[in-house]
């Protein structure tokens, strides 16, 4: 059970979410998410909706983050350690920016 969720609407996070793919492992910051994040491609637009939340959690599994396609990123942490989820959001934004720049930022 997740005890904390943070939704981030950063410029690069939102832009990268449009691609509908996992984060490129091209920086040290991005390695935090290596095989530990998912892409939720059927986002219905309301994170707080109980059914939508269940589907997002199912997609996330045991991962640290989930990309909501065309929306942004949710990072999670266990046992109420808010700083963990906040740092993950910072690292995510640092990771998404280089993934948007050539040659990595081309559409799949």
C-alpha positions as CSV (number, residue, x, y, z in Angstrom):
1,X,0.0,0.0,0.0
2,X,1.4,3.4,-0.9
3,X,1.3,6.0,1.8
4,X,2.2,9.0,-0.3
5,X,1.7,10.0,-4.0
6,X,3.0,13.2,-5.7
7,X,1.7,14.3,-9.0
8,X,4.2,16.5,-10.9
9,X,3.3,18.9,-13.8
10,X,6.7,20.0,-14.7
11,X,7.3,21.4,-18.2
12,X,9.6,18.5,-19.3
13,X,7.6,15.9,-17.5
14,X,4.4,16.9,-19.3
15,X,6.2,17.2,-22.6
16,X,7.9,13.8,-22.2
17,X,4.6,12.1,-21.2
18,X,3.2,12.8,-24.7
19,X,5.6,10.1,-26.1
20,X,3.9,7.4,-24.1
21,X,7.2,5.5,-23.5
22,X,9.5,4.8,-20.6
23,X,12.2,7.3,-19.6
24,X,15.5,7.0,-21.5
25,X,18.4,5.9,-19.2
26,X,20.8,8.5,-20.4
27,X,21.7,10.4,-17.2
28,X,22.6,9.4,-13.6
29,X,19.4,11.0,-12.4
30,X,17.4,8.7,-14.7
31,X,19.0,5.5,-13.3
32,X,16.9,6.0,-10.2
33,X,14.0,4.8,-12.3
34,X,15.7,2.0,-14.2
35,X,13.1,-0.8,-14.6
36,X,11.2,0.9,-11.8
37,X,8.6,2.9,-13.5
38,X,5.6,2.3,-15.9
39,X,3.6,4.1,-18.5
40,X,-0.1,4.4,-18.1
41,X,-1.5,5.0,-21.6
42,X,-5.2,5.1,-20.8
43,X,-5.3,8.1,-18.4
44,X,-8.9,9.3,-18.1
45,X,-8.1,12.7,-16.7
46,X,-9.1,12.4,-13.0
47,X,-6.3,11.1,-10.7
48,X,-8.6,11.2,-7.6
49,X,-11.3,9.1,-9.2
50,X,-11.3,5.8,-7.2
51,X,-11.5,3.5,-10.3
52,X,-8.9,5.6,-12.2
53,X,-6.6,5.4,-9.1
54,X,-7.0,1.6,-9.0
55,X,-6.0,1.3,-12.6
56,X,-3.0,3.6,-12.1
57,X,-1.8,1.6,-9.1
58,X,-2.2,-1.6,-11.0
59,X,-0.1,-0.2,-13.8
60,X,2.5,1.0,-11.3
61,X,2.9,-2.3,-9.5
62,X,5.9,-2.1,-7.2
63,X,7.5,0.8,-9.1
64,X,8.6,4.2,-8.0
65,X,6.8,6.2,-10.7
66,X,4.2,6.1,-13.4
67,X,4.0,8.3,-16.4
68,X,0.4,9.3,-17.2
69,X,0.5,9.7,-20.9
70,X,-0.3,13.2,-22.1
71,X,-0.4,14.4,-18.5
72,X,2.7,14.1,-16.3
73,X,4.3,11.8,-13.7
74,X,3.2,10.4,-10.3
75,X,6.0,9.4,-7.9
76,X,5.3,7.3,-4.8
77,X,6.9,6.3,-1.6
78,X,6.2,3.9,1.2
79,X,6.0,4.5,5.0
80,X,5.2,8.2,4.8
81,X,8.7,9.4,3.7
82,X,7.7,12.5,1.9
83,X,11.2,13.5,1.1
84,X,11.7,10.3,-1.0
85,X,8.8,11.1,-3.3
86,X,9.9,14.7,-3.5
87,X,13.5,13.8,-4.5
88,X,12.1,11.4,-7.0
89,X,10.2,14.2,-8.6
90,X,13.3,16.4,-8.8
91,X,15.3,13.6,-10.4
92,X,12.4,12.9,-12.8
93,X,12.4,16.5,-14.1
94,X,16.2,16.3,-14.4
95,X,15.9,13.1,-16.4
96,X,13.0,14.2,-18.6
97,X,14.8,17.3,-19.9
98,X,17.7,15.5,-21.7
99,X,15.2,12.9,-23.0
100,X,13.5,15.8,-24.9
101,X,16.6,17.0,-26.6
102,X,18.1,15.6,-29.8
103,X,18.9,12.9,-30.6
104,X,16.8,11.3,-27.9
105,X,13.7,13.6,-28.2
106,X,12.5,12.4,-31.5
107,X,9.1,10.8,-31.6
108,X,9.1,7.0,-31.5
